[in-house]
Amino acid sequence: MNAALQLDSVEYSYRRNTALRGVSLRLEPGEVVAVTGASGCGKSTLLHCAAGILTPGAGQVRVAGQDLAELPEDQRARLRRTQIGVVLQFGQLVPDLPLIDNVALPLLLDGHDRTDAHNSAMGWLEQVGIADDAHTVPAELSGGQTQRAAVARALVTDPAVVLADEPTGSLDSRSGQELLDVLLQAARYRGAALLLVTHDNLVAASADREVRLRDGLVQHVVAF
Ligand SMILES: Nc1ncnc2c1ncn2[C@@H]1O[C@H](COP(=O)(O)OP(=O)(O)OP(=O)(O)O)[C@@H](O)[C@H]1O
């Protein structure tokens, strides 16, 4: 069976600054992997390569069996839109759009009917516990609420892979734990593979495996 996400010998350099030196990683559907390591070791670069935001200088990234580099641009964009959900530290929601529209956006961009998209968005807002805020704009909500909406938006297309870069980093510990629970439950419930970049040992311990990077290489892997 295809891995949900597979990285083979991925290298990436920012001009002369080499951030990844050949990282390989495989996530099965439903698996949760934490990527840890000191600041600057390459965690975010790894996540951005997995998301197709950055193109590796060498190596391969496969999502649901498809090599991102081999797809024509329009198919790659569609794969990214439908099979990869991304949650960043500060939700990245559209500020002027009510939550329901923010969450429905990936479906609308993919050509779904407006009513269906809104129904799915509402279902996800319920699942992450903020259905009452569906018609509120992000600026009027707390960081914890907007991050929940970001999780809903990342999952609304039923992606094969969810990539989260310090998703709890802007939250106090209680809101952070609640958000993590929402993310873990949602990913496991749907069978999405979850790659979680974190500095936090407690967050890492909630994963199935911890992949520790050092200077752009996998230093070691811990299975929990
Ligand atoms: N846009 C950029 N231009 C040049 N160098 C960069 C850029 N982004 C990251 N780097 C460098 O690449 C290396 C890896 O950075 P990256 O952000 O992936 O690390 P990180 O482990 O996510 O760090 P942090 O935990 O601080 O977020 C670092 O040396 C960093 O300085």
The ligand as a Gaussian input file, in Angstrom:
#p B3LYP/6-31G(d) Opt

LIG

0 1
 N       14.213000      31.953000       3.928000
 C       15.403000      31.516000       4.362000
 N       16.548000      31.989000       3.806000
 C       17.774000      31.539000       4.198000
 N       17.959000      30.622000       5.157000
 C       16.849000      30.113000       5.750000
 C       15.519000      30.538000       5.392000
 N       14.641000      29.854000       6.145000
 C       15.364000      29.051000       6.939000
 N       16.685000      29.213000       6.713000
 C       17.782000      28.492000       7.362000
 O       17.630000      27.107000       7.133000
 C       17.951000      26.371000       8.292000
 C       16.744000      25.547000       8.718000
 O       15.678000      26.452000       9.076000
 P       14.249000      25.951000       9.537000
 O       13.396000      27.160000       9.699000
 O       13.791000      24.883000       8.640000
 O       14.603000      25.336000      10.958000
 P       13.637000      24.981000      12.175000
 O       14.187000      23.741000      12.775000
 O       12.227000      24.970000      11.722000
 O       13.871000      26.209000      13.154000
 P       12.878000      26.809000      14.279000
 O       12.701000      25.721000      15.300000
 O       13.645000      27.965000      14.820000
 O       11.621000      27.207000      13.581000
 C       18.400000      27.386000       9.336000
 O       19.803000      27.480000       9.269000
 C       17.759000      28.664000       8.870000
 O       18.527000      29.775000       9.266000

